[in-house]
Amino acid sequence: MKKSKNARKTRAVATSKVVVEKEPVCSSASAWSWSIYVYWFIILFFIAATFYILGRSHEFLHPSSRHVIVSEEVLSDASDYIESAREKLIVGDIENALVDLNAAIDSNSSSNLFALRGEAYMQIGDYQKALADFDSAIEADGMNAIAFYDRSLLNTRLENYDAALADINNALAAQSMKPADVLSMRDLYAKRGQLNLWLKNWQGAIADYTNSLARAEGSVSSSVYAERAEAYTAIGQYLDAVNDYTSAVRVISEQIQALPTQEEREAASSNAMGYFEKSAALNLKLNDIDAARNDLESAFAIAVAINDEDSINRIQNLINELQ
């Protein structure tokens, strides 16, 4: 390095001598050439400094721009964990689903992830952790209808019906403004109707069940008609209740063949048998003996079809009393 430095010095001196020999007045030119180098060095320095400052300013104003690739990778990882967790939840592998959900939340703690993990905890009966996750989901997104609905279900299990009703009200409001694909207004109204029924708010229950039945999305549940019939019965509107039990049986007859298992078909048939018996009791209150007998005979036919010996004997005795 020292040798190279000396060589450059020697060349500079030699050049200087040549110039002096040719142009004695060029000593000022040599100084001028050096000043040009210094001038350009200063310019380049300020250009570099300017780009550095601009770069830092952009980083300060748009800090996320440095992490776009990292964020996409994190989101991809979280998505993989979520998909794996969903598959495990479907087959009932809750413990390993929770492992995946914990990893997903570590990568991307979103409102929906907290709600999903809360559902998993609720399935295994860990209600305190489930409640904490539903609270976190709602704190992260105050318009998460799923989280409000899930917390309503949990509060119902805990028999905290007032809190459950408040949550289902919030779920309805959130669903109307920010719909979740997995929920329907029909089901939300039906759930609120059920809570009002348990709270003995008969008129509120009837209004909710009516709103549920009026919705176009999803399929009608026979239980909505049957539960509205209970509310009508409580306020003495027996004919309306009879009509609802008839509608409940009709829905079952329309849907029963689509049920996937024999066990489910028998359970639906048993429900229909019960609705016929309740309708018979109401017809007796209305002094319509023939209608009551027809209801009991229909219930008896179902009992025979599903080979329910206890129900066969009970219903037969009721028919005999009407003779």
Secondary structure as UniProt FT lines:
FT   HELIX           2..22
FT   HELIX           24..26
FT   HELIX           27..61
FT   HELIX           63..67
FT   HELIX           68..90
FT   TURN            91..92
FT   HELIX           94..107
FT   HELIX           111..123
FT   TURN            124..125
FT   HELIX           127..140
FT   TURN            142..143
FT   HELIX           145..157
FT   TURN            158..159
FT   HELIX           161..177
FT   TURN            181..182
FT   HELIX           185..198
FT   TURN            199..200
FT   HELIX           202..214
FT   HELIX           222..234
FT   TURN            235..236
FT   HELIX           238..255
FT   HELIX           256..258
FT   HELIX           262..285
FT   TURN            286..287
FT   HELIX           289..305
FT   TURN            306..307
FT   HELIX           309..321
//
